[in-house]
Amino acid sequence: MDESISHGETLVSSGQSFELGFFSSRSSKNRYLGIWYKNTPQTVVWVANRNNPIVDSYGVLTIINNGTLVLLNQSKSVIWSPNLSRVLENPVARLLETGNLVLRDNSNESSESYIWQNFDDPSDTMLPGMKVGWNLKTGLQQKLTSGRSADDPSIGDFSYRIDINVLPYMVLGVGSSKKVRFGPWNGLEFNGVLVLDYLVYKEVFVNNDDEVYTLCESNNNKIISRLTLNHLGFLQRLI
């Protein structure tokens, strides 16, 4: 994306797996910027403006002069924009085949050059390669948060995160409290978490001076797998 995307337009990943655009929930006319599987548009895996929907039919995602990615409404007010650590001179947004929306300098395609990526700001879905954990250098926390209801993607009551106060544990929480705790890591999985099929995906855990995180890697590119935290607080592995 070098210019902008407005209502009715989409950005598609190179292998046609994911699509970015505007959608409305079934119960309201509120509009959101999101990413979904191209073959199943009803399965939204990420929402940008969860708590600040567009209330009219107009919305545009664009890169403004200072290199910032912004979502604007009809009155040109900023509805959503990611937090950027620096300004890019030649910015470009790309939707990768992993479902990761990245903002980088167009002259450098290495992952280290990403100024921002939506994988660092998950919604209620964890895709292969997406981290849940902490960047200990920047203080960035990556966690799943449920929606308010099946039709309302605004941030709900439940979260799936890593607690690093003592040993790293996976926590399914309600607000600031803990509903369920899994762990610690036993070298293969977090104690208390049932891995359904090692042929489909593999769970990875990293704990060093820079980061503490878990992610899932796909072991079969022909099978789609994702982890979701729904509005009722159920953590579900869908294959």
N, C-alpha and C positions, 0 to 999 in steps of 0.2 A: 504494500500500500504506500504509494508515493504522494497521493493527493488526499482524497477523502472518500468516505462511504456514507451514503444517506439512506433514507427509507426505501426499501425495495431492492437495494444493492447488497451484495455479499462479497466476502473475501474467502477464497477456498484454498486449502492446503494443496501442495504440489501433487500429492497422490490421491486427491479427492476424498480423503478420509474425514476431514473436519471443515466446518463452515462457520464463518463469523458474520453476524448481521443483527437486525432488530427483530424482536418478537414481542407478542403480547400474551399475558396469561389468559386462561379461558374465562375467568370470573371478572375481569376488569379490562379497561381500555389502556391501562398503563403499559408503557413500552420500555423494553430493556435492551441493552446491548449484550449479546451472549455468544457463546460458542456451542455448537451441537454436532453430532455425527451427521455427515451430509446425507447418508442413506436413511437416517431416522431423525428428522428435524425436531420431533417432539421430545427427544432425549437431550436436554440441555446440560452441559457439563461445566459451564462457567458463566457467571453473570457479573458484569462490570459495576453497574449502578444499582446494586441490590436494594439499598435503602433510600435511593433518590430516583424514582422512576420518572420517565418523560410522560407528562400528562396530556400532551397533544400528539398529533400524528407526525410531527416533524422531529427529526433527530439526525445529527451528522457527527461522524467520527473523523477527526482531521488532525493534522500536525501543524501547529501554529509556528510563527516565525522563530521563536526561541527554542524550537526543537521539542516542544512538549506535545504529547498525545492528549487530546481533549475530546470530550463528548459534549456537544452543544445542543440546546433546545431551540425552539423557534425564536426566542428573544435573544439568542446568542449568549445566554448565560451558561456557565460551565456546570454541567450536571455531574461529571466525573472526570478525574484525571489521576494518573498514577503518581506516586512520589518518586521523583528522579533525583539522583545523587549529583548529576552534572548535566551540562547543556551540550547537545550534539550539534555540530556544524552541518552535517549532511545526514539527517535522520531518515530512517525508513522502518516501517512496521511490516512484519512478516508473520503469517500464520503457518507454523511448522506442521509437519505430518504427524507429530506427536500430540497435537492439540494445544501447543504452547504458542501464545501470541508474544512476540518479542519486539523490542524497540532497540535498534542498534545504529551504529554509524555505517552508512552504505559502503564505505571503503574497506570494511573489515568484517568478515563473516564468522570469525571465531566466537565461541560461546562466551569467552572472557570479555568480549566487547559489548555484550548486552547491557544496556543501561537500565532496562527493566524487562521483566517477563511475568506473564500472568501465573506461571507455575509457582511464583513466590507469594501469590495472593489467591489461594484456592477459595472456592465456594463450598459446595457440599459434596464435591466429587474429587476423588483421587485417581488420576490416570497413571499408567505406567511411566516411570521416570520422574514423577512429581514427588517432592519431598514433604514430609510432615516432620517438623523438628525446629531447631534453633540454629541461627548463624551467631556464634558466640562473639564474633568480632564486631558485628553491626547491631546485635540485639534483635534482629529480625526473627519473628516467630511465624512459622508456616503451620497452619492448622485448618481442619475442616470445620465448618459451621453449618448447622442445619438451616433450612428455610423456615419461614413462619407457618406455612401450610403447604399443601400439595400444589396450590395455585399461586402462592405468594412467596417469591424468592428472597424477600427481605430477611435479614439475619434473625434466626430464631433462638431457642433456649439452649440447644445442645452443641457441644464441640468435641472433636477428637484431636488430641494433642499429645505431646511428650512433656512429662513432668521431669525436670532435671534437678530438683532440690536436693535429692540424695543420689540414689541410683536412677538412671533413666528408665521411666515406666511409661507405657501408653495409657492414656486416661480418656475415658468417655465421661464428659462432664456435663453438669447442668448449671449454667452460670459459672460461678467461681468454685462450686463444690464438685466433688468427684462421685460419679454414679457407679462406675466400674473401673478397675485398674487391672492392666495386663502387664506381665513381666516378672523379672527382668529378662533380657535377651539371653538365650541359652546357647547361642552359636548357630542356631538354625531358624528359630522363631521366638517370638515373645511368649513366655509361659502363659497358658490360659487362652491362647488364640489358636483356633483350629485351622490349619492350612488345608484347603480342600483338595488341591491337585497340583503337585509339584511340576507336572508336565505342562501346566497352563501358565503359571507365574512363579516367580521366586522373590521372596522378601529379603531385602538387604538392610543392614543396620550399620551405621558409621558413627563412631564416637572418638573425636580427636580434639585438639586444642582450638580448632577453628569452627567445627560444626558438630552437632548431635542431630541425627535424623534417621528416619526409615523411609524406604521407598520400595516399590514393587517393579520388577522387570518382567517383561513378557518372555515366556519360553516358547511361544508358538504364535507367529505373526498372523496366522489365519484365524486365531480366536481373539475376540474382543473381550477384555476384562476391565472392570472398574470397581472401585470401592465407594460407596455412597453412605452419607449420614442423613437419614430422612427427618421430616419434621416431628415425628413421634419419638425420635431418639434411638431408632434402630440403625445399627451399623451393618451394612449388607455388602457382601462380595457378589457381584453380578457377572456372569460369564455368558 
